[in-house]
Amino acid sequence: MSKSAISTPINSTQSNGTVASKTKLWLPKQVLITPAADSQPWGQQIVARVKDLGISVQKLSQNRITGLRGKTEKETYAIAKNTLAIVNAPPSQLKLTPIPPSADWQFHLAQGCPAHCQYCYLAGSLSGVPVVKAYGNLPQILANLSNYEQEDQDTTYEVSCYTDPLGIEHLTGSLAECIRYFGTRKSAYLRWVTKFDHVDQLLDLPHNGHTRCRVSVNADPVSHFMEGGTATVEERLQGLRKLALKGYPVGVVVAPIMAIANWQQHYENLFAKIRQALDFEGDLTFELITHRFTPKSKEVLQTWYPNSKLDLEEGDRAQKRNKFGGVKYVYARDTMTELKEFIQTQIITNFPQGEILYWT
């Protein structure tokens, strides 16, 4: 299969079978920058990109983001989701934490996501209003990573835990900077995942095989009705195809896997779509994550999406406790076993060269 450059206009079909993106870019209604971020060269680079898109930037007088709460929770959500705040990552984020089974370590180029997924994992892990915060001190963040590397072994880093980096890349340029950085490292590898498809800006970067690009996909009833503001599954897969043809290691994250009505047929259809888009030999991984929620995330999600049909019935789930006593609600053992056997069989049948990294 040809690995020729991809450089055709939007909405056109390309010679190698991929389709250019039709998804709208997220353009925040307001952009704020703190004095600390404004003093950083990378913060200024983000400001320049934002202004090039015709969006004005408000300089704040203090290093705190305020004024994002409305009269109701619905109003607060709308204000926050339409705001980009350029800030510096706090010193605490320079002390990295492990993130198994996804990677050895996680670091962050931003916090918050422009999408509107009704099962959003950030609802249970981030506090405050759901504003998108992009970090203006990215060079400091990247320079800190070498402290976690050992010369005689590979080290992997996940950068998608607190944001969808591709969803804000047109505003920040931070994902491309990370890819360039890891392309220069001897034994350090970057991992990122997205529900968006605007990948053209990443295709010709000197990644040197040190960045694994993944897309998060799901069965149609989930992706169509519960993932607002994202690219379609077909568009995401076309974006992944483009990256693979440019030599990037790629992967598919099926998440969150849900035992919805007729789930076997829906997930069989999903893997047919994946097979059609990724119809070539190459490095391909799969990560399989079942739906779970916590009491806190349930409360937040029901506030954000009061009309959602997402199943958050605790009585239908099993409890899973962590070492700190926190509880998650997961599928019961029989349901989990049935889901796992079916999904893994789909992968083994359709992608004998694919590697299943984990099931959780």
N, C-alpha and C positions, 0 to 999 in steps of 0.2 A: 504494500500500500504506500502511495506517495506521501512524503512528508514535506510537500511544497509549502511555501509561505501562504498564509491566509490573509488577504487584504482586499476584501470586496465590500461594497456598500451595505448598509443596514437593510435588513429585510430581504436579502437576496439569497438564492441557493448557490453554494460555492462548488467549484469543480471537484473537490474531494468529498462531496456529499454532505458537508456540514452546512448549517443554516445560521446566518448572522442573527444577532440578538434583536428581539422586538421588545424586550422588557424595558420599561421606563426606569431611568435612573432616579434614585431618591434625592430630592432637592429639599433640604430643610427650609422652613419658613423663617427661621432666625438662627443666626450663628453668633455665638458669644466666645470671647477669648479672655482668659485671666491674665493679669500682669506677669505672672511667672511663665506662662506659656508664650506670651508675647515677646519675652526676652530671649526665647530659644530660636535658633536658626530654623529648626524643623517646624516649630510653631508658625514662623513667618512663611515657610514654604506652603503649609496648609492654607494659610490666609490667602496667599497668592492664587492657589488653585480654586478656592471658593469664589474669590472675586472674578476670576476668569469665567466662572459659570453664571455671572451676573447677580451674585448674592452679596449683600453688604454684610460687614462684620462689625459687631458692637464690642468695643473694648470695655471691660469691666474695671472697676476701681479697686476690687479686692479679689482674693483668690478663692472665693466661695461662689457657688452657683445658687442664686435665689430667684424668686419671682416666677417659679414654674407651676405653682399650685393654682388651680381654678376654684370655682365655687363648689364644684362637685367632683367626685372621683373620675367621672367620664371626661369632664373638662380638663382635669389635671393630666389624664392620660393623653389627650389630644395635644395639649401644649407641649408636653415632654417629648412625645413621639415626633414632633415637628421641629425639634431643637437639636442643633449640633453645638456642643460646648468643647472648645479647645482648651485643654488643661494639661498640667504636668502629672504624670503618674506619681503617686505618693511614694516615699522611701520604702514603705512596707512591701511594695510590689517588686522591689529589687531583691527581696528574699524569696526565691522561687520555692514552689511547692511541687511535689510529685503529682502526676496525673495518670496513674495506671488505670486501665490497660492501654490508654491512647498513646502515651509517650512517657519518657523519663521525667520531663519537667514541663510546666506551663509558664508562658509569659504573655504579656498583654500589650497590644498596640492601641487598644481602645476598650471601652466598656459600654455595653448597650447595643441594640440592634434596630435597624429601621423596619424590619419585617413585623408582621402581626400574626404570629403563630399562636393559636389558641391553647396550645399545650406548653408554651414557652418555658424552657428550663431556667432561664434567668429570673423568672418570677419568684423562684424559691431561693436563689443564691445571691441576688443583688438587692441591696436595700435602697429605699428612696424611690423617687419617681423615675420612670423608664427613659431618661434622657440619654442620648448618645454622646459619650465623652471620648474624644480623640486625643491621644497623648502627644504633646509638643516636644517632649524630651526623648524621642525615639532613639537617637544615637547613644544616649546614656543607657537606655534599656538594653540595646544590642551589645554594647561594650561589656555590660555586666554578665552576659551569658557565658563568657569564657571561664568565669569562676566555677562553673559547674561541669566543665569538661575534663576528661582524663585522656591523656595522649594515646594510650594503648587500647581504647575502646570507643565505639560509636555512641553518641549521645543524641537523643531525639527530643524535640521541643514542639509542643502544641500551642498554636497561637489563636485558636478559635473558641476558647472556653467562655469568654465574656462578650464576644461580638461575632458578627459575620464579617470578616475582613474584606471580602469582595464587595459586599453591599455598600461600603463607604469608600472604596478605593479611589473612585473618581474625585472624591473630596480631599483625600489625605495623601495618596501615593505611598502609604506606609507599608502595604503588603509587598509592593515591588521592591522597596528598600530592603525589606527582610529577605526576600528571595536573592537579591544581589549579595547581601551579606553572607548568607549561608552558602552561596556559590563559591565563596573564597575560603570556606572552612575545610579543614582536612577530614575531620571525623564528626562533624555536627550536622544534623539533618532537621529540616523544618517540615511541619505538617499543618495544613489548614483545610477547612471544610466550609462549604457555602451552599446556599439555596438560590444563588444568583448566577448569571451567565455572562457578564461583561468581561470576558477574559482576554480580548484582543490586545490590551495594553501590557499583558504579561507574556505574550507568546515568544518574543525575541529576547527575553532577558537571559543573562549568563547564569542559568541555574545549576549547570554542571551535575544534574541528577540529584541534587541535595535537597530538593523540595518535593514532597508528595502532595499533590492536589487531589482533593476528594469532593464529591458532591453528596449532599444529603437528599435522599429520595424516599418516596412512600407510595402506598397504594392510592389509587385515584380518589376515593372518598375522603381520605385524609389530606392529601396534597391540594385537592381542589377546593375543599370547604374549610380547611383549618390552617392554611398557610398563606394568609393575605399579604399582598405586597411583594411576593416573591416571583421568580421565574417559574414557568411550568416545568414539570419533570422532564419533558422532552427537550426543552431549552437548556436545562442544566446539563443533561447528558451530552447535548451537542457541544456545550462549552468544555466539558471534560474531554470529549473527543479531540477538540482542537488542541488542548494542552498535551494530550497523549501523542499526537502527531508531531509535536514539537519536542518530544523526548522527555517530557516530565513523567516521573512515576505517578500513577493515578490510583484512585480508589473510590469505592462506593460505600457510603454509610446509609444503611437502611434504618431509619429512626424517625419517630418512635414506632416500633412495630406494635400494631394494635389488633386485638381479637374482635374486630368489627364484624357485622353481619356479612356472610359469604366471604370471609377473609381469605380463604384458600384461593378462590378464583381471582380475587383482586390482586393478591401478591403474585400469582402465576402470571397475570397480565403485566405486572410491573417488571418481572424478570424478562419477559419477552421484549419489552421496550429497551431494557438495558442491553440485551443481547443484540438487538438491531442497531443500537447506537455504537456499541463497542465491539464491532464485528471484525476484530483483528487480534493477532497474537501480541502479547506484551505483558509488562508488569502490571498486575491488577490485584488489588486487595479488597476485602469486604469486612466491614465492621457492623455488627448487628446489635441493636439496642432496643429493648422492649420498653413500652410505656410504663412510667412510674410517676408518682407524685407524693408530696409531703403535705401535712396539714397546712403549713405556711403557704406553699405554692398553690394549693387548692383555694385558699382564701383570697389570694391575690388574683388568680386567674378568673375566679368568679366575679371579682370586682371589675377587672379589665374587659371580660367578655361574658356579660350576664346572659346572653342568648345562645351561647355555645352549646352544641350537642355533645361535647367531649364528655366521656364517661369518667366521672370522678367519684363513683360510689364506693366508699370504703368497705362496705359489707361484701362486695364482690371480689375483694383482693386479699392477698396475704400480706402480713407485716414483715418487713425486713429491717432489723435494727443495726445501727453502726456501733462502733466501740465507745461512742460518746453518749449513747442512749437515744439518739435521734431515730425516727421511724420513717420508712418509706412504704408506700403501698404498691405492691407489685402483683403480677398475675399469680394465681394459685399454681401449685406444682404441676398438676395435670395439664392445665392450659399452657403453661410455659414449655413443657416437654413437647406438646403437640406443635406449638409454634416453631420451636427450635428444629425439630425433625423435618418439618415441611420446608422451612426457609433454607436450611442447609442442603437439603436434597435438590432444591431449585438451583442453588449455586453449583453444586457438584455436577449436575446434569448439564447446565448451560455454559459453565465456565470451568472446565476441567483444569485449566491453567491457573485459575484464580486461587488466591490464598485467603482463607477466613482467619482474621487476626484474633477475633474474640466474639463471644456472645455474652450479653449481660442484660 
